[in-house]
C-alpha cells in the first residue's frame, strides 16, 4: 500500500537504470505506451550510444518497484533561433558580459511515474531533485537551464508550469513557425524551460 506522503528521498534509492533493474523489479508502466516502450526497449541503447542517461528511483523495500524513470541529455537554448521578445526575456536574467548565442541546458528527454504512484507529488519531487542536482557544487558541467519538450496536453504542460517551467515560445503558432511546420496542425510537444539561477 502506498501512503499519501510518499517520499522519493526517504523511501527510494536513485540508481542508473539498466536491464538488471528492470528484471529485478515488478512491472513498470506509467500509462503512456510510448514512454513505456522507450524505457523497456530504447533506454539502454541511448545510454550505450551516449545520447541520454536514464535513472530510476526504486523502492527500498521488497518487492522492489520502479517508482520513477527519467532520461537526461545535454542540450542548449540557441538564442539566434528566438524572436527578439523571447531572446530579450531570456537574456534579462543573464549578465551582459555572459550573453551569447547559446546557453547550456540539460534536457529531460523522458520522464515517467509508475501508475501506482501517480497523483502523490512524485513528479514534483523528481523535478525538485533534478533542479538541485544541477545546482549542486559537485555538478561536473555548466548548466544554466533545464529544458523539456512537454507533451502538448493540458495535464502535462500544467504539471511543468506548476513546477515553474515557462514556455520558450509564447504560443503554438510561434513555435510552429520556428520549426517551419504548418501552423494549421496541432503540435505534439511544447518546448519549456526552467532557469536554474532563479
C-alpha positions as CSV (number, residue, x, y, z in Angstrom):
1,X,0.0,0.0,0.0
2,X,1.3,3.5,-0.9
3,X,0.9,6.2,1.7
4,X,-0.2,9.7,0.8
5,X,3.0,11.3,1.9
6,X,5.3,9.1,-0.2
7,X,8.9,10.4,-0.3
8,X,11.4,9.6,-3.0
9,X,14.2,10.7,-0.6
10,X,13.1,8.6,2.4
11,X,11.6,5.5,0.7
12,X,13.6,5.1,-2.5
13,X,17.1,4.8,-3.9
14,X,18.3,6.5,-7.0
15,X,20.2,4.3,-9.5
16,X,21.4,4.4,-13.1
17,X,18.7,2.4,-15.0
18,X,19.6,-0.9,-16.8
19,X,18.1,-4.2,-17.8
20,X,19.0,-5.8,-14.5
21,X,16.9,-3.3,-12.6
22,X,14.1,-3.9,-15.0
23,X,14.3,-7.7,-14.4
24,X,14.5,-7.4,-10.6
25,X,11.6,-5.0,-10.2
26,X,7.9,-5.6,-10.6
27,X,6.5,-4.5,-14.0
28,X,6.6,-0.8,-14.7
29,X,4.0,1.3,-16.5
30,X,3.4,5.0,-16.5
31,X,0.2,4.6,-18.5
32,X,1.8,6.0,-21.7
33,X,2.6,3.3,-24.2
34,X,5.3,5.5,-26.0
35,X,7.1,6.2,-22.8
36,X,6.8,2.6,-21.5
37,X,8.3,1.4,-24.8
38,X,11.2,3.8,-24.6
39,X,12.1,2.6,-21.1
40,X,11.8,-1.1,-21.9
41,X,13.4,-1.1,-25.3
42,X,15.4,2.1,-26.1
43,X,16.9,3.5,-22.8
44,X,19.8,1.0,-22.9
45,X,20.7,1.9,-26.5
46,X,20.5,5.6,-25.8
47,X,22.9,5.0,-22.9
48,X,25.3,2.9,-24.9
49,X,25.4,5.5,-27.7
50,X,26.0,8.3,-25.1
51,X,22.8,10.0,-26.3
52,X,21.0,10.0,-23.0
53,X,21.3,8.6,-19.5
54,X,18.3,7.1,-17.7
55,X,18.0,7.0,-14.0
56,X,15.4,5.4,-11.7
57,X,14.1,5.7,-8.2
58,X,13.2,2.3,-6.8
59,X,11.6,1.4,-3.5
60,X,14.0,0.2,-0.8
61,X,11.6,-2.5,0.4
62,X,10.8,-5.7,-1.4
63,X,9.1,-6.3,-3.7
64,X,11.2,-3.7,-5.5
65,X,9.2,-1.3,-7.6
66,X,10.3,1.3,-10.0
67,X,8.7,4.5,-8.8
68,X,10.0,6.9,-11.4
69,X,12.2,6.9,-14.5
70,X,13.8,9.8,-16.3
71,X,16.3,10.4,-19.1
72,X,18.7,13.3,-19.3
73,X,20.9,14.6,-22.1
74,X,23.0,17.6,-22.9
75,X,21.2,20.4,-24.8
76,X,21.3,24.2,-25.2
77,X,19.0,27.1,-25.9
78,X,20.1,28.8,-29.0
79,X,19.2,32.5,-28.9
80,X,19.7,33.0,-32.6
81,X,16.6,30.9,-33.2
82,X,14.4,33.1,-30.9
83,X,12.4,36.2,-31.8
84,X,13.5,39.4,-30.2
85,X,10.9,39.4,-27.5
86,X,11.7,35.9,-26.3
87,X,15.5,36.4,-26.6
88,X,15.2,39.6,-24.5
89,X,13.2,37.8,-21.9
90,X,15.8,35.1,-21.6
91,X,18.8,37.4,-21.7
92,X,17.4,39.7,-19.0
93,X,18.3,37.1,-16.4
94,X,21.9,36.7,-17.6
95,X,24.8,39.2,-17.0
96,X,25.5,41.4,-20.1
97,X,29.1,40.1,-20.3
98,X,27.9,36.5,-20.4
99,X,25.2,36.8,-23.0
100,X,25.8,34.7,-26.0
101,X,24.4,32.7,-29.0
102,X,23.6,29.7,-26.9
103,X,23.2,28.7,-23.2
104,X,24.0,25.3,-21.8
105,X,21.0,23.2,-20.8
106,X,20.1,19.7,-19.7
107,X,17.2,18.1,-21.5
108,X,14.7,15.9,-19.7
109,X,14.2,13.6,-22.6
110,X,11.8,11.2,-21.0
111,X,10.0,11.2,-17.6
112,X,7.6,8.6,-16.3
113,X,6.0,7.9,-13.0
114,X,4.7,4.5,-12.1
115,X,0.9,4.5,-12.4
116,X,0.7,3.1,-8.8
117,X,2.5,6.2,-7.6
118,X,0.8,8.9,-9.7
119,X,-1.0,11.9,-8.0
120,X,1.2,11.7,-4.9
121,X,3.5,14.6,-5.9
122,X,6.3,12.2,-7.0
123,X,6.7,14.1,-10.3
124,X,7.2,17.4,-8.5
125,X,9.7,15.7,-6.1
126,X,11.5,14.4,-9.1
127,X,11.8,17.8,-10.8
128,X,12.9,19.3,-7.5
129,X,15.7,16.7,-7.3
130,X,16.8,17.3,-10.9
131,X,16.9,21.1,-10.2
132,X,19.0,20.6,-7.1
133,X,21.3,18.0,-8.8
134,X,22.3,20.6,-11.4
135,X,22.7,23.4,-8.9
136,X,24.9,21.4,-6.6
137,X,28.6,22.2,-6.3
138,X,29.5,18.6,-7.3
139,X,27.9,19.0,-10.7
140,X,30.6,18.4,-13.3
141,X,29.3,20.7,-16.1
142,X,28.0,24.1,-16.6
143,X,24.2,24.1,-17.0
144,X,22.0,27.2,-16.8
145,X,18.7,25.8,-17.9
146,X,16.6,22.6,-17.8
147,X,14.5,22.1,-20.9
148,X,11.8,19.7,-21.8
149,X,9.7,19.0,-24.9
150,X,6.5,18.5,-22.9
151,X,3.6,16.6,-24.4
152,X,1.2,19.3,-25.6
153,X,-1.8,18.4,-23.4
154,X,-3.3,20.3,-20.5
155,X,-2.2,17.8,-17.9
156,X,1.4,17.7,-18.8
157,X,2.0,21.4,-19.6
158,X,0.2,22.4,-16.4
159,X,2.4,20.0,-14.4
160,X,5.5,21.7,-15.7
161,X,4.0,25.2,-15.2
162,X,3.3,24.3,-11.5
163,X,6.9,23.4,-11.2
164,X,8.0,26.9,-12.5
165,X,8.8,25.9,-16.1
166,X,8.0,28.5,-18.8
167,X,7.2,28.2,-22.5
168,X,10.2,29.2,-24.6
169,X,7.8,30.3,-27.3
170,X,4.8,32.5,-26.4
171,X,2.3,30.4,-28.4
172,X,2.0,27.4,-30.6
173,X,2.0,29.4,-33.9
174,X,5.3,31.0,-33.0
175,X,6.8,27.6,-32.1
176,X,5.5,26.1,-35.4
177,X,7.0,28.9,-37.4
178,X,10.3,28.4,-35.7
179,X,10.4,24.8,-36.8
180,X,8.9,25.6,-40.2
181,X,5.9,23.3,-39.7
182,X,2.3,24.1,-40.6
183,X,0.5,26.4,-38.2
184,X,-2.8,24.7,-39.1
185,X,-1.9,21.5,-37.3
186,X,-1.6,21.0,-33.6
187,X,2.0,20.4,-32.4
188,X,2.5,17.4,-30.2
189,X,5.0,19.0,-27.8
190,X,5.8,22.4,-26.4
191,X,9.4,23.5,-25.5
192,X,9.5,24.6,-21.9
193,X,12.5,25.7,-19.7
194,X,13.5,26.3,-16.2
195,X,16.2,28.8,-15.2
196,X,18.4,27.2,-12.5
197,X,19.6,30.6,-11.2
198,X,16.1,31.9,-10.4
